């Protein structure tokens, strides 16, 4: 399941992870640390929504 930032529309894809913050591929969105921020705009996890 992918999640989209409501601020900048960055897509978090668990299959890719987030190399900018040391998040390995295969990491589910729910497993991201609470202090994880959007790598594009710095928005918190609360600003993301599930997309199909």
N, CA, C and O atoms as a Maestro MAE file, in Angstrom:
{
 s_m_m2io_version
 :::
 2.0.0
}

f_m_ct {
 s_m_title
 :::
 protein
 m_atom[208] {
  # First column is atom index #
  i_m_mmod_type
  r_m_x_coord
  r_m_y_coord
  r_m_z_coord
  i_m_residue_number
  s_m_chain_name
  s_m_pdb_residue_name
  s_m_pdb_atom_name
  i_m_atomic_number
  :::
  1 25 0.838 -1.180 0.000 1 A "UNK " " N  " 7
  2 3 0.000 0.000 0.000 1 A "UNK " " CA " 6
  3 2 0.884 1.244 0.000 1 A "UNK " " C  " 6
  4 15 1.840 1.337 0.770 1 A "UNK " " O  " 8
  5 25 0.563 2.181 -0.854 2 A "UNK " " N  " 7
  6 3 1.329 3.414 -0.968 2 A "UNK " " CA " 6
  7 2 0.595 4.549 -0.260 2 A "UNK " " C  " 6
  8 15 -0.629 4.540 -0.129 2 A "UNK " " O  " 8
  9 25 1.371 5.515 0.187 3 A "UNK " " N  " 7
  10 3 0.819 6.676 0.878 3 A "UNK " " CA " 6
  11 2 1.291 7.941 0.184 3 A "UNK " " C  " 6
  12 15 2.437 8.031 -0.257 3 A "UNK " " O  " 8
  13 25 0.383 8.931 0.089 4 A "UNK " " N  " 7
  14 3 0.693 10.193 -0.583 4 A "UNK " " CA " 6
  15 2 0.676 11.337 0.420 4 A "UNK " " C  " 6
  16 15 -0.221 11.437 1.258 4 A "UNK " " O  " 8
  17 25 1.681 12.194 0.318 5 A "UNK " " N  " 7
  18 3 1.738 13.400 1.146 5 A "UNK " " CA " 6
  19 2 0.674 14.378 0.647 5 A "UNK " " C  " 6
  20 15 0.626 14.699 -0.540 5 A "UNK " " O  " 8
  21 25 -0.173 14.847 1.556 6 A "UNK " " N  " 7
  22 3 -1.226 15.785 1.181 6 A "UNK " " CA " 6
  23 2 -0.678 17.182 0.926 6 A "UNK " " C  " 6
  24 15 -1.371 18.023 0.353 6 A "UNK " " O  " 8
  25 25 0.552 17.437 1.342 7 A "UNK " " N  " 7
  26 3 1.156 18.758 1.158 7 A "UNK " " CA " 6
  27 2 1.812 18.874 -0.217 7 A "UNK " " C  " 6
  28 15 1.554 19.829 -0.950 7 A "UNK " " O  " 8
  29 25 2.669 17.893 -0.572 8 A "UNK " " N  " 7
  30 3 3.446 18.010 -1.815 8 A "UNK " " CA " 6
  31 2 3.199 16.885 -2.817 8 A "UNK " " C  " 6
  32 15 3.737 16.901 -3.924 8 A "UNK " " O  " 8
  33 25 2.377 15.901 -2.419 9 A "UNK " " N  " 7
  34 3 2.027 14.761 -3.269 9 A "UNK " " CA " 6
  35 2 3.153 13.742 -3.471 9 A "UNK " " C  " 6
  36 15 3.083 12.918 -4.382 9 A "UNK " " O  " 8
  37 25 4.195 13.793 -2.623 10 A "UNK " " N  " 7
  38 3 5.223 12.749 -2.627 10 A "UNK " " CA " 6
  39 2 4.549 11.419 -2.307 10 A "UNK " " C  " 6
  40 15 3.664 11.358 -1.453 10 A "UNK " " O  " 8
  41 25 4.962 10.364 -2.985 11 A "UNK " " N  " 7
  42 3 4.421 9.032 -2.750 11 A "UNK " " CA " 6
  43 2 5.444 8.198 -1.980 11 A "UNK " " C  " 6
  44 15 6.572 8.008 -2.434 11 A "UNK " " O  " 8
  45 25 5.030 7.694 -0.794 12 A "UNK " " N  " 7
  46 3 5.876 6.748 -0.074 12 A "UNK " " CA " 6
  47 2 5.500 5.350 -0.540 12 A "UNK " " C  " 6
  48 15 4.360 4.913 -0.382 12 A "UNK " " O  " 8
  49 25 6.469 4.660 -1.114 13 A "UNK " " N  " 7
  50 3 6.274 3.297 -1.605 13 A "UNK " " CA " 6
  51 2 7.096 2.358 -0.724 13 A "UNK " " C  " 6
  52 15 8.325 2.419 -0.742 13 A "UNK " " O  " 8
  53 25 6.436 1.492 0.046 14 A "UNK " " N  " 7
  54 3 7.170 0.571 0.921 14 A "UNK " " CA " 6
  55 2 8.188 -0.294 0.181 14 A "UNK " " C  " 6
  56 15 9.208 -0.675 0.755 14 A "UNK " " O  " 8
  57 25 7.924 -0.605 -1.076 15 A "UNK " " N  " 7
  58 3 8.855 -1.427 -1.851 15 A "UNK " " CA " 6
  59 2 10.177 -0.708 -2.077 15 A "UNK " " C  " 6
  60 15 11.207 -1.347 -2.293 15 A "UNK " " O  " 8
  61 25 10.149 0.624 -2.028 16 A "UNK " " N  " 7
  62 3 11.345 1.436 -2.265 16 A "UNK " " CA " 6
  63 2 11.980 1.899 -0.956 16 A "UNK " " C  " 6
  64 15 13.204 1.969 -0.848 16 A "UNK " " O  " 8
  65 25 11.146 2.217 0.039 17 A "UNK " " N  " 7
  66 3 11.662 2.760 1.290 17 A "UNK " " CA " 6
  67 2 12.014 4.230 1.123 17 A "UNK " " C  " 6
  68 15 11.474 4.902 0.244 17 A "UNK " " O  " 8
  69 25 12.913 4.731 1.957 18 A "UNK " " N  " 7
  70 3 13.354 6.133 1.899 18 A "UNK " " CA " 6
  71 2 14.828 6.190 2.248 18 A "UNK " " C  " 6
  72 15 15.198 6.279 3.418 18 A "UNK " " O  " 8
  73 25 15.664 6.139 1.225 19 A "UNK " " N  " 7
  74 3 17.113 6.121 1.446 19 A "UNK " " CA " 6
  75 2 17.621 7.406 2.089 19 A "UNK " " C  " 6
  76 15 18.690 7.401 2.699 19 A "UNK " " O  " 8
  77 25 16.878 8.510 1.966 20 A "UNK " " N  " 7
  78 3 17.332 9.775 2.553 20 A "UNK " " CA " 6
  79 2 17.298 9.746 4.075 20 A "UNK " " C  " 6
  80 15 17.969 10.542 4.731 20 A "UNK " " O  " 8
  81 25 16.502 8.812 4.645 21 A "UNK " " N  " 7
  82 3 16.384 8.739 6.098 21 A "UNK " " CA " 6
  83 2 16.699 7.345 6.632 21 A "UNK " " C  " 6
  84 15 16.353 7.010 7.765 21 A "UNK " " O  " 8
  85 25 17.361 6.534 5.799 22 A "UNK " " N  " 7
  86 3 17.784 5.215 6.240 22 A "UNK " " CA " 6
  87 2 16.663 4.201 6.383 22 A "UNK " " C  " 6
  88 15 16.781 3.251 7.157 22 A "UNK " " O  " 8
  89 25 15.571 4.394 5.642 23 A "UNK " " N  " 7
  90 3 14.443 3.460 5.689 23 A "UNK " " CA " 6
  91 2 14.638 2.424 4.585 23 A "UNK " " C  " 6
  92 15 14.653 2.759 3.400 23 A "UNK " " O  " 8
  93 25 14.785 1.180 4.984 24 A "UNK " " N  " 7
  94 3 15.056 0.111 4.032 24 A "UNK " " CA " 6
  95 2 13.843 -0.238 3.180 24 A "UNK " " C  " 6
  96 15 12.705 -0.111 3.633 24 A "UNK " " O  " 8
  97 25 14.086 -0.678 1.945 25 A "UNK " " N  " 7
  98 3 12.978 -1.191 1.129 25 A "UNK " " CA " 6
  99 2 12.242 -2.299 1.881 25 A "UNK " " C  " 6
  100 15 12.856 -3.103 2.582 25 A "UNK " " O  " 8
  101 25 10.929 -2.329 1.726 26 A "UNK " " N  " 7
  102 3 10.118 -3.325 2.413 26 A "UNK " " CA " 6
  103 2 9.547 -2.846 3.729 26 A "UNK " " C  " 6
  104 15 8.851 -3.600 4.407 26 A "UNK " " O  " 8
  105 25 9.828 -1.592 4.112 27 A "UNK " " N  " 7
  106 3 9.318 -1.044 5.368 27 A "UNK " " CA " 6
  107 2 7.925 -0.470 5.163 27 A "UNK " " C  " 6
  108 15 7.743 0.489 4.412 27 A "UNK " " O  " 8
  109 25 6.938 -1.065 5.838 28 A "UNK " " N  " 7
  110 3 5.566 -0.568 5.749 28 A "UNK " " CA " 6
  111 2 5.473 0.841 6.326 28 A "UNK " " C  " 6
  112 15 6.245 1.217 7.207 28 A "UNK " " O  " 8
  113 25 4.518 1.612 5.817 29 A "UNK " " N  " 7
  114 3 4.318 2.979 6.293 29 A "UNK " " CA " 6
  115 2 4.082 3.008 7.805 29 A "UNK " " C  " 6
  116 15 4.615 3.865 8.510 29 A "UNK " " O  " 8
  117 25 3.274 2.059 8.293 30 A "UNK " " N  " 7
  118 3 2.960 2.009 9.717 30 A "UNK " " CA " 6
  119 2 4.201 1.753 10.572 30 A "UNK " " C  " 6
  120 15 4.221 2.091 11.755 30 A "UNK " " O  " 8
  121 25 5.234 1.157 9.975 31 A "UNK " " N  " 7
  122 3 6.458 0.835 10.707 31 A "UNK " " CA " 6
  123 2 7.469 1.980 10.698 31 A "UNK " " C  " 6
  124 15 8.507 1.889 11.354 31 A "UNK " " O  " 8
  125 25 7.180 3.055 9.964 32 A "UNK " " N  " 7
  126 3 8.094 4.199 9.957 32 A "UNK " " CA " 6
  127 2 8.144 4.826 11.345 32 A "UNK " " C  " 6
  128 15 7.139 4.828 12.055 32 A "UNK " " O  " 8
  129 25 9.293 5.357 11.740 33 A "UNK " " N  " 7
  130 3 9.374 6.007 13.053 33 A "UNK " " CA " 6
  131 2 8.383 7.174 13.139 33 A "UNK " " C  " 6
  132 15 8.060 7.795 12.126 33 A "UNK " " O  " 8
  133 25 7.905 7.465 14.349 34 A "UNK " " N  " 7
  134 3 6.944 8.554 14.533 34 A "UNK " " CA " 6
  135 2 7.498 9.906 14.107 34 A "UNK " " C  " 6
  136 15 6.746 10.808 13.739 34 A "UNK " " O  " 8
  137 25 8.831 10.040 14.160 35 A "UNK " " N  " 7
  138 3 9.438 11.326 13.786 35 A "UNK " " CA " 6
  139 2 9.877 11.379 12.315 35 A "UNK " " C  " 6
  140 15 10.564 12.314 11.903 35 A "UNK " " O  " 8
  141 25 9.475 10.372 11.529 36 A "UNK " " N  " 7
  142 3 9.783 10.375 10.096 36 A "UNK " " CA " 6
  143 2 9.067 11.544 9.438 36 A "UNK " " C  " 6
  144 15 7.922 11.851 9.773 36 A "UNK " " O  " 8
  145 25 9.749 12.196 8.500 37 A "UNK " " N  " 7
  146 3 9.187 13.334 7.778 37 A "UNK " " CA " 6
  147 2 9.251 13.094 6.282 37 A "UNK " " C  " 6
  148 15 10.120 12.369 5.799 37 A "UNK " " O  " 8
  149 25 8.336 13.698 5.553 38 A "UNK " " N  " 7
  150 3 8.346 13.613 4.101 38 A "UNK " " CA " 6
  151 2 9.701 14.092 3.583 38 A "UNK " " C  " 6
  152 15 10.139 15.188 3.931 38 A "UNK " " O  " 8
  153 25 10.366 13.289 2.762 39 A "UNK " " N  " 7
  154 3 11.682 13.699 2.257 39 A "UNK " " CA " 6
  155 2 11.621 14.857 1.266 39 A "UNK " " C  " 6
  156 15 12.649 15.471 0.978 39 A "UNK " " O  " 8
  157 25 10.453 15.162 0.747 40 A "UNK " " N  " 7
  158 3 10.309 16.266 -0.211 40 A "UNK " " CA " 6
  159 2 10.015 17.601 0.468 40 A "UNK " " C  " 6
  160 15 10.615 18.620 0.126 40 A "UNK " " O  " 8
  161 25 9.079 17.594 1.441 41 A "UNK " " N  " 7
  162 3 8.646 18.876 2.014 41 A "UNK " " CA " 6
  163 2 8.760 18.960 3.529 41 A "UNK " " C  " 6
  164 15 8.556 20.030 4.102 41 A "UNK " " O  " 8
  165 25 9.081 17.853 4.183 42 A "UNK " " N  " 7
  166 3 9.244 17.863 5.634 42 A "UNK " " CA " 6
  167 2 7.950 17.700 6.420 42 A "UNK " " C  " 6
  168 15 7.947 17.891 7.636 42 A "UNK " " O  " 8
  169 25 6.852 17.352 5.756 43 A "UNK " " N  " 7
  170 3 5.587 17.160 6.455 43 A "UNK " " CA " 6
  171 2 5.648 15.903 7.326 43 A "UNK " " C  " 6
  172 15 6.336 14.944 6.976 43 A "UNK " " O  " 8
  173 25 4.937 15.897 8.457 44 A "UNK " " N  " 7
  174 3 4.919 14.710 9.323 44 A "UNK " " CA " 6
  175 2 4.028 13.610 8.752 44 A "UNK " " C  " 6
  176 15 3.267 13.838 7.811 44 A "UNK " " O  " 8
  177 25 4.134 12.418 9.331 45 A "UNK " " N  " 7
  178 3 3.354 11.258 8.875 45 A "UNK " " CA " 6
  179 2 1.853 11.538 8.849 45 A "UNK " " C  " 6
  180 15 1.132 10.980 8.022 45 A "UNK " " O  " 8
  181 25 1.385 12.390 9.741 46 A "UNK " " N  " 7
  182 3 -0.050 12.687 9.825 46 A "UNK " " CA " 6
  183 2 -0.578 13.332 8.547 46 A "UNK " " C  " 6
  184 15 -1.786 13.334 8.309 46 A "UNK " " O  " 8
  185 25 0.310 13.876 7.727 47 A "UNK " " N  " 7
  186 3 -0.096 14.544 6.492 47 A "UNK " " CA " 6
  187 2 -0.160 13.579 5.301 47 A "UNK " " C  " 6
  188 15 -0.320 14.020 4.163 47 A "UNK " " O  " 8
  189 25 -0.038 12.280 5.548 48 A "UNK " " N  " 7
  190 3 -0.084 11.288 4.483 48 A "UNK " " CA " 6
  191 2 -1.422 10.574 4.492 48 A "UNK " " C  " 6
  192 15 -2.039 10.379 5.539 48 A "UNK " " O  " 8
  193 25 -1.866 10.181 3.272 49 A "UNK " " N  " 7
  194 3 -3.095 9.416 3.139 49 A "UNK " " CA " 6
  195 2 -2.852 8.202 2.264 49 A "UNK " " C  " 6
  196 15 -2.040 8.237 1.340 49 A "UNK " " O  " 8
  197 25 -3.564 7.129 2.565 50 A "UNK " " N  " 7
  198 3 -3.467 5.898 1.804 50 A "UNK " " CA " 6
  199 2 -4.041 6.113 0.409 50 A "UNK " " C  " 6
  200 15 -5.104 6.714 0.249 50 A "UNK " " O  " 8
  201 25 -3.327 5.614 -0.599 51 A "UNK " " N  " 7
  202 3 -3.829 5.681 -1.973 51 A "UNK " " CA " 6
  203 2 -3.887 4.274 -2.551 51 A "UNK " " C  " 6
  204 15 -3.217 3.363 -2.064 51 A "UNK " " O  " 8
  205 25 -4.676 4.109 -3.571 52 A "UNK " " N  " 7
  206 3 -4.814 2.798 -4.233 52 A "UNK " " CA " 6
  207 2 -3.885 2.692 -5.410 52 A "UNK " " C  " 6
  208 15 -3.861 1.664 -6.086 52 A "UNK " " O  " 8
  :::
 }
 m_bond[207] {
  # First column is bond index #
  i_m_from
  i_m_to
  i_m_order
  :::
  1 1 2 1
  2 2 3 1
  3 3 4 2
  4 3 5 1
  5 5 6 1
  6 6 7 1
  7 7 8 2
  8 7 9 1
  9 9 10 1
  10 10 11 1
  11 11 12 2
  12 11 13 1
  13 13 14 1
  14 14 15 1
  15 15 16 2
  16 15 17 1
  17 17 18 1
  18 18 19 1
  19 19 20 2
  20 19 21 1
  21 21 22 1
  22 22 23 1
  23 23 24 2
  24 23 25 1
  25 25 26 1
  26 26 27 1
  27 27 28 2
  28 27 29 1
  29 29 30 1
  30 30 31 1
  31 31 32 2
  32 31 33 1
  33 33 34 1
  34 34 35 1
  35 35 36 2
  36 35 37 1
  37 37 38 1
  38 38 39 1
  39 39 40 2
  40 39 41 1
  41 41 42 1
  42 42 43 1
  43 43 44 2
  44 43 45 1
  45 45 46 1
  46 46 47 1
  47 47 48 2
  48 47 49 1
  49 49 50 1
  50 50 51 1
  51 51 52 2
  52 51 53 1
  53 53 54 1
  54 54 55 1
  55 55 56 2
  56 55 57 1
  57 57 58 1
  58 58 59 1
  59 59 60 2
  60 59 61 1
  61 61 62 1
  62 62 63 1
  63 63 64 2
  64 63 65 1
  65 65 66 1
  66 66 67 1
  67 67 68 2
  68 67 69 1
  69 69 70 1
  70 70 71 1
  71 71 72 2
  72 71 73 1
  73 73 74 1
  74 74 75 1
  75 75 76 2
  76 75 77 1
  77 77 78 1
  78 78 79 1
  79 79 80 2
  80 79 81 1
  81 81 82 1
  82 82 83 1
  83 83 84 2
  84 83 85 1
  85 85 86 1
  86 86 87 1
  87 87 88 2
  88 87 89 1
  89 89 90 1
  90 90 91 1
  91 91 92 2
  92 91 93 1
  93 93 94 1
  94 94 95 1
  95 95 96 2
  96 95 97 1
  97 97 98 1
  98 98 99 1
  99 99 100 2
  100 99 101 1
  101 101 102 1
  102 102 103 1
  103 103 104 2
  104 103 105 1
  105 105 106 1
  106 106 107 1
  107 107 108 2
  108 107 109 1
  109 109 110 1
  110 110 111 1
  111 111 112 2
  112 111 113 1
  113 113 114 1
  114 114 115 1
  115 115 116 2
  116 115 117 1
  117 117 118 1
  118 118 119 1
  119 119 120 2
  120 119 121 1
  121 121 122 1
  122 122 123 1
  123 123 124 2
  124 123 125 1
  125 125 126 1
  126 126 127 1
  127 127 128 2
  128 127 129 1
  129 129 130 1
  130 130 131 1
  131 131 132 2
  132 131 133 1
  133 133 134 1
  134 134 135 1
  135 135 136 2
  136 135 137 1
  137 137 138 1
  138 138 139 1
  139 139 140 2
  140 139 141 1
  141 141 142 1
  142 142 143 1
  143 143 144 2
  144 143 145 1
  145 145 146 1
  146 146 147 1
  147 147 148 2
  148 147 149 1
  149 149 150 1
  150 150 151 1
  151 151 152 2
  152 151 153 1
  153 153 154 1
  154 154 155 1
  155 155 156 2
  156 155 157 1
  157 157 158 1
  158 158 159 1
  159 159 160 2
  160 159 161 1
  161 161 162 1
  162 162 163 1
  163 163 164 2
  164 163 165 1
  165 165 166 1
  166 166 167 1
  167 167 168 2
  168 167 169 1
  169 169 170 1
  170 170 171 1
  171 171 172 2
  172 171 173 1
  173 173 174 1
  174 174 175 1
  175 175 176 2
  176 175 177 1
  177 177 178 1
  178 178 179 1
  179 179 180 2
  180 179 181 1
  181 181 182 1
  182 182 183 1
  183 183 184 2
  184 183 185 1
  185 185 186 1
  186 186 187 1
  187 187 188 2
  188 187 189 1
  189 189 190 1
  190 190 191 1
  191 191 192 2
  192 191 193 1
  193 193 194 1
  194 194 195 1
  195 195 196 2
  196 195 197 1
  197 197 198 1
  198 198 199 1
  199 199 200 2
  200 199 201 1
  201 201 202 1
  202 202 203 1
  203 203 204 2
  204 203 205 1
  205 205 206 1
  206 206 207 1
  207 207 208 2
  :::
 }
}
